[in-house]
Every structure is written in structure tokens, then in C-alpha cells.
Amino acid sequence: MSRSALLLVVVATSLGGCFFRLSDPIYAVKSLRAPERIGDEYSLVFVTIQHEGGLFATDVDTIYFRRVDPPARGHVFYTTDEFLFRVFGDRSVKDGHFLVQLSPGVYELDSLARGQTRWLLDDSARVASRIYVTRPSVYDLGTLRLDKPGWLSRYSLGAQGDAGSPERARQLWNAVSGTPWEQLVPSPRRAAR
């Protein structure tokens, strides 16, 4: 194979989104970690998304919360796993677990994404995921399962009822320990007493 053909293959794969980043192995072993607080009024929301999609299933890498209260209706907050130089920042998305910062207000989970694929949620799913952020705190929404009831319908979410469970409390504690969020989360050891 000539050098120009090899160069063409490398350029084509990098432009196609299939290019392997040299930092990917480092990023893969990074643990879930809460980002630094944007401001004192912000809260941290911990949520897990499960998706069983059959043959073409992919993991969700971005979640979008839409603010629905009148003062700031329509503002969108999100967290994603897809950004440049991600190896140098905190990892707020891993294995379906998401940590997102929200200011006081009322929010609904609006949509989920993986690369260019976007899952729009139906009205009942958005209302079921509604969260009222009233003061700076850390909220655990638990595990939400993404389902599609039919070919032409939007996706729905079902809560698995594990918010605040001992396993999730340990995951959350590991993500916030050593950060400013730590003071807002009870240690699993203190909570067990």
C-alpha cells in the first residue's frame, strides 16, 4: 500500500468519527467524578439511564434537562461524554451514570443522545422525570429505563425505584469525595450507623 493511500485511509477514518484517540485508554479507566461547582446556588443531580435496544443498542452519552418553570422556561442544561480533550477534565458520564449541575428551578429530562442519534421522550416520560431544585443540594433520581413501546411512538422512561439505595449511595459518595459537593452528601459509613 502506498503512503498516499495509507494517508487517505487515516484521514477518512478520522473524519468519519471512527478514529481512536490516543487518550481513550486513559479516559476509559477514569472513574465517575463530580465536576467543580459552577456556583454556590447550583445543585448536583445523579441519574442512571438504562437502555436495552436489541441489535443496534448504543449507550447514551448525553442527557438534556429542559427548564420548565416560568422564569426561565426553555433553557437547556446537559452533560455529555463527547468533548475535546476530555481526558483532562472530570468524568461526569460513565457506564450510563450521569452527574449534571442545575440551578434552582423546575426541570424535565427532555432528550437523550449518542453521537448523532437522539431519543426524544414522550410527555409522560418528561413529566415523570420532573425535578424541583429548590436549594443547593445533591439529588439522586435513581435508575431510569428507556423503552420504546412501538415503532412510531416516542421513547418512555420507567423508574426502577433504586434512588437512595446503599449501592447508589456508595457510587455517589465515590463521585463526590474530595470535591466541594462532599459536604452535601452523607458518607455511606455515617448513614449506616
C-alpha positions in Angstrom: 0.0 0.0 0.0 1.4 3.4 -1.0 1.9 6.2 1.5 -0.7 8.4 -0.1 -3.3 5.5 0.1 -2.4 5.0 3.8 -2.7 8.7 4.4 -6.1 8.7 2.7 -7.4 5.9 4.9 -6.2 7.6 8.1 -7.9 10.9 7.1 -11.1 9.2 6.0 -11.4 7.2 9.3 -10.6 10.3 11.4 -13.2 12.4 9.6 -15.7 9.5 9.9 -15.7 9.6 13.7 -14.1 6.2 14.0 -10.6 7.5 14.8 -9.1 6.2 18.0 -7.8 8.9 20.3 -4.5 8.2 22.0 -6.1 9.3 25.3 -9.0 6.9 25.1 -7.4 4.2 27.2 -6.7 6.7 30.0 -10.2 8.1 29.8 -11.8 4.6 29.9 -10.3 3.9 33.3 -11.2 7.3 34.8 -13.9 6.9 37.5 -17.1 8.9 37.6 -16.2 12.2 39.2 -18.3 15.3 40.1 -17.2 18.4 38.4 -16.3 21.6 40.3 -19.3 23.7 41.3 -20.3 26.3 38.8 -21.7 28.5 41.6 -22.9 28.2 45.2 -26.6 28.2 44.1 -26.2 25.0 41.9 -27.2 21.5 42.8 -25.8 18.2 41.6 -28.2 15.6 40.1 -27.1 12.0 39.9 -29.1 9.8 37.4 -28.6 6.5 35.6 -30.1 5.7 32.2 -30.6 2.0 31.2 -31.2 1.3 27.5 -32.0 -2.1 26.1 -32.0 -1.7 22.4 -31.5 -5.1 20.7 -29.2 -5.4 17.8 -28.3 -1.8 17.3 -28.2 -0.7 21.0 -25.8 2.0 22.0 -25.1 3.7 25.3 -26.5 7.1 25.9 -23.6 9.6 26.2 -25.6 12.9 26.6 -28.7 13.9 28.6 -30.6 17.1 28.2 -32.7 18.7 31.0 -35.1 21.5 30.0 -36.1 24.1 32.5 -39.9 24.3 32.6 -40.7 26.9 35.3 -41.9 30.3 34.0 -38.9 32.5 34.9 -36.5 30.6 32.6 -38.7 28.3 30.6 -36.8 26.6 27.7 -33.2 26.9 29.0 -31.4 23.6 28.4 -28.7 22.1 30.7 -26.8 19.0 29.7 -23.9 16.7 30.5 -22.0 14.8 27.9 -19.2 12.3 27.3 -18.3 13.8 23.9 -15.9 16.8 24.0 -12.4 17.6 23.0 -9.6 17.0 25.5 -11.9 15.1 27.8 -9.0 13.2 29.4 -8.0 16.4 31.2 -11.4 17.1 32.9 -13.6 15.3 35.4 -15.6 12.4 34.1 -19.3 13.2 34.7 -20.6 10.4 32.5 -19.7 6.8 32.8 -21.5 3.5 32.1 -24.9 5.1 32.0 -24.4 7.2 35.2 -24.7 11.0 34.8 -23.8 13.9 37.0 -25.3 17.3 36.0 -25.3 20.7 37.7 -28.6 22.6 37.8 -29.5 26.0 39.2 -32.8 26.4 41.3 -35.9 25.7 39.2 -38.1 23.0 37.7 -36.6 20.7 35.2 -37.6 17.8 33.0 -35.4 15.3 31.2 -36.0 16.4 27.6 -34.0 14.0 25.4 -31.1 11.6 25.4 -28.3 11.3 22.7 -25.5 9.1 21.5 -23.4 10.9 18.8 -25.9 11.9 16.1 -28.7 9.7 17.4 -31.2 11.4 19.6 -34.0 9.9 21.6 -37.0 12.2 22.1 -39.0 11.5 25.2 -42.8 11.4 25.3 -44.8 13.8 27.5 -45.4 11.3 30.3 -41.7 10.5 30.5 -40.8 14.2 30.7 -43.3 14.7 33.5 -42.2 11.6 35.3 -38.6 12.8 35.3 -39.6 16.3 36.6 -37.3 17.5 39.4 -37.8 20.6 41.6 -34.4 22.1 42.6 -35.2 24.4 45.5 -31.8 24.8 47.2 -28.2 23.7 46.7 -28.0 20.0 47.3 -27.3 16.7 45.7 -30.2 14.8 44.2 -30.3 11.1 43.3 -33.0 10.4 40.7 -32.2 6.7 40.6 -32.2 4.5 37.5 -34.5 5.3 34.6 -35.1 2.7 32.0 -35.5 3.9 28.4 -38.2 1.9 26.5 -40.0 2.3 23.2 -43.4 0.9 23.2 -44.0 0.8 19.4 -42.3 1.6 16.1 -43.9 5.1 15.6 -44.0 6.2 19.3 -41.6 8.3 21.3 -39.5 6.8 24.0 -40.8 6.4 27.5 -38.9 6.2 30.9 -39.6 3.9 33.8 -38.2 4.5 37.2 -36.5 1.4 38.7 -37.1 2.6 42.3 -33.4 2.5 43.4 -32.9 6.1 44.3 -31.0 6.4 47.6 -30.2 2.7 47.7 -26.9 1.7 49.5 -25.2 0.8 46.2 -26.1 4.2 44.7 -25.1 6.0 47.9 -21.7 4.4 47.6 -21.4 5.3 43.9 -22.4 8.9 44.6 -20.1 9.2 47.6 -17.1 7.9 45.5 -18.0 10.5 42.8 -18.2 13.5 45.2 -15.5 12.6 47.8 -12.7 15.2 47.7 -14.8 17.8 45.9 -16.9 20.7 47.3 -20.0 18.5 46.8 -18.8 16.2 49.6 -20.2 18.3 52.3 -23.7 17.9 50.9 -23.7 14.1 50.7 -23.8 11.8 53.8 -20.9 9.3 53.9 -22.2 5.7 53.4 -20.4 4.9 56.7 -22.2 7.6 58.6 -25.6 6.8 57.0 -25.2 3.1 58.0 -25.0 4.0 61.7 
